[in-house]
Amino acid sequence: MSLPRFLMGDNVHFPEDIFVIHLEYPRFVINLKDDSIEFLEEISNADKDLLEEETKNLIEEASRFYDEQMQLYEE
C-alpha cells in the first residue's frame, strides 16, 4: 500500500484544533492551531540537530498541505 506524505486529523474532543499527520520520517503530528509537534518515534541524537533546523520547513509544509486540502473541499 502506498501512503500519502500528509493526512489531516480531526477529533471531536479537540474542536478548535487542526491536526496534520506526517507519515514519512520523522513521523509526527502537528497541531496547526499552535504549531506544536509531537514526534511519533524516537529521534536519534544525530538527527536532532537536523530536525531543529527542519522544524520550520515541516510546519510550513504541513500548513500548505492543509490550505490546499481546504481549497479542494471548497471547490
Backbone as numpy.savetxt, mean C-alpha at the origin, in Angstrom:
# Nx Ny Nz CAx CAy CAz Cx Cy Cz
-1.30 -18.74 -10.37 -2.15 -17.57 -10.37 -1.25 -16.33 -10.37
-1.63 -15.38 -11.15 -0.92 -14.11 -11.20 -1.68 -13.09 -10.36
-0.96 -12.43 -9.45 -1.59 -11.44 -8.58 -1.21 -10.04 -9.00
-2.11 -9.08 -8.80 -1.77 -7.69 -9.10 -0.77 -7.16 -8.08
-0.13 -6.08 -8.41 0.86 -5.47 -7.50 0.16 -4.85 -6.30
-0.98 -4.20 -6.51 -1.74 -3.54 -5.44 -3.17 -4.05 -5.41
-3.75 -4.06 -4.22 -5.18 -4.31 -4.01 -5.72 -3.25 -3.07
-6.99 -2.94 -3.21 -7.64 -2.04 -2.27 -8.31 -2.88 -1.19
-8.29 -2.36 0.03 -8.92 -3.05 1.15 -9.93 -2.16 1.84
-10.99 -2.76 2.34 -12.05 -2.02 2.99 -12.47 -2.81 4.23
-12.88 -2.09 5.28 -13.31 -2.75 6.50 -14.35 -1.85 7.17
-15.51 -2.42 7.48 -16.59 -1.62 8.07 -16.23 -1.11 9.47
-15.27 -1.73 10.12 -14.85 -1.28 11.45 -13.93 -0.06 11.38
-13.47 0.27 10.18 -12.61 1.43 9.96 -13.18 2.24 8.78
-14.36 2.83 8.95 -15.04 3.46 7.81 -14.32 4.67 7.22
-13.48 5.32 7.97 -12.78 6.51 7.48 -11.44 6.17 6.83
-10.98 4.93 6.96 -9.65 4.55 6.48 -9.69 4.04 5.05
-8.59 4.25 4.35 -8.43 3.79 2.97 -7.18 2.90 2.94
-7.37 1.60 2.78 -6.25 0.66 2.80 -5.87 0.23 1.38
-4.57 0.20 1.13 -4.03 -0.36 -0.10 -3.01 -1.41 0.31
-3.09 -2.60 -0.30 -2.19 -3.71 0.02 -1.22 -3.88 -1.14
0.06 -3.89 -0.81 1.13 -4.09 -1.80 1.56 -5.55 -1.70
1.49 -6.30 -2.81 1.71 -7.74 -2.77 3.09 -8.20 -3.22
3.94 -7.26 -3.62 5.31 -7.61 -3.97 6.21 -7.29 -2.78
7.43 -7.84 -2.79 8.35 -7.54 -1.70 8.74 -6.09 -1.74
8.67 -5.42 -0.66 8.19 -5.84 0.66 6.67 -5.72 0.73
6.01 -6.78 1.14 4.56 -6.75 1.23 4.15 -5.88 2.41
3.15 -5.05 2.19 2.70 -4.16 3.25 1.27 -3.73 3.02
0.68 -3.17 4.07 -0.63 -2.52 4.00 -0.38 -1.06 4.37
-0.90 -0.17 3.57 -0.78 1.27 3.86 -2.17 1.84 4.06
-2.29 2.66 5.06 -3.53 3.39 5.29 -3.32 4.78 4.72
-3.97 5.08 3.62 -3.78 6.37 2.95 -4.36 7.53 3.74
-5.16 7.23 4.74 -5.70 8.30 5.59 -4.57 9.04 6.30
-3.57 8.28 6.77 -2.47 8.91 7.51 -1.08 8.44 7.04
-1.04 7.71 5.92 0.21 7.19 5.34 0.97 6.25 6.26
0.26 5.61 7.20 0.93 4.62 8.06 1.09 3.32 7.29
2.22 2.67 7.49 2.54 1.42 6.78 2.80 0.31 7.79
2.21 -0.84 7.51 2.45 -2.05 8.30 3.02 -3.10 7.35
4.30 -3.45 7.56 4.92 -4.47 6.73 4.43 -5.85 7.16
4.20 -6.74 6.20 3.61 -8.05 6.46 4.64 -9.16 6.58
5.91 -8.80 6.52 6.97 -9.80 6.64 8.16 -9.16 7.32
9.03 -10.00 7.80 10.26 -9.53 8.45 11.15 -8.87 7.40
11.65 -7.69 7.72 12.53 -6.96 6.82 13.97 -7.15 7.31
14.83 -7.60 6.43 16.23 -7.82 6.81 16.92 -6.49 7.08
17.96 -6.53 7.89 18.71 -5.32 8.20 19.28 -4.68 6.94
19.70 -5.50 5.99 20.25 -4.98 4.74 19.20 -4.21 3.96
17.96 -4.64 4.05 16.87 -3.98 3.31 16.31 -2.74 4.03
16.54 -2.64 5.34 15.95 -1.53 6.09 16.39 -0.17 5.57
17.67 -0.02 5.29 18.15 1.28 4.78 17.51 1.61 3.44
17.44 0.61 2.57 16.82 0.81 1.26 15.35 1.17 1.40
14.65 0.48 2.31 13.22 0.73 2.49 12.95 2.12 3.05
13.83 2.60 3.90 13.64 3.95 4.42 13.65 4.96 3.27
14.52 4.75 2.30 14.59 5.64 1.15 13.39 5.44 0.22
12.89 4.21 0.13 11.80 3.89 -0.80 10.42 4.15 -0.23
10.30 4.39 1.07 8.99 4.55 1.68 8.17 5.65 1.01
8.80 6.77 0.72 8.09 7.87 0.06 7.56 7.42 -1.30
8.38 6.70 -2.07 7.95 6.21 -3.38 6.79 5.23 -3.25
6.85 4.35 -2.26 5.78 3.37 -2.06 4.47 4.06 -1.72
4.52 5.09 -0.89 3.31 5.83 -0.54 2.73 6.51 -1.78
3.59 7.11 -2.58 3.14 7.78 -3.80 2.52 6.79 -4.79
3.16 5.62 -4.95 2.61 4.61 -5.86 1.26 4.11 -5.38
1.13 3.86 -4.09 -0.14 3.39 -3.53 -1.22 4.45 -3.72
-0.87 5.71 -3.53 -1.83 6.81 -3.72 -2.28 6.91 -5.17
-1.33 6.77 -6.10 -1.68 6.81 -7.54 -2.60 5.65 -7.89
-2.28 4.46 -7.38 -3.12 3.29 -7.62 -4.55 3.57 -7.15
-4.69 4.08 -5.94 -6.01 4.38 -5.40 -6.75 5.40 -6.28
-6.06 6.46 -6.64 -6.69 7.49 -7.49 -7.14 6.91 -8.83
-6.32 6.07 -9.44 -6.68 5.45 -10.72 -7.90 4.55 -10.56
-7.94 3.77 -9.48 -9.07 2.88 -9.24 -10.36 3.67 -9.04
-10.28 4.75 -8.28 -11.46 5.57 -8.03 -11.96 6.23 -9.31
-11.04 6.64 -10.17 -11.44 7.22 -11.45 -12.14 6.18 -12.32
-11.66 4.94 -12.32 -12.30 3.87 -13.08 -13.69 3.56 -12.56
-13.89 3.60 -11.23 -15.21 3.35 -10.66 -16.19 4.43 -11.08
-15.71 5.67 -11.19 -16.58 6.77 -11.53 -17.01 6.74 -13.00
-16.21 6.11 -13.86 -16.52 6.08 -15.30 -17.62 5.12 -15.63
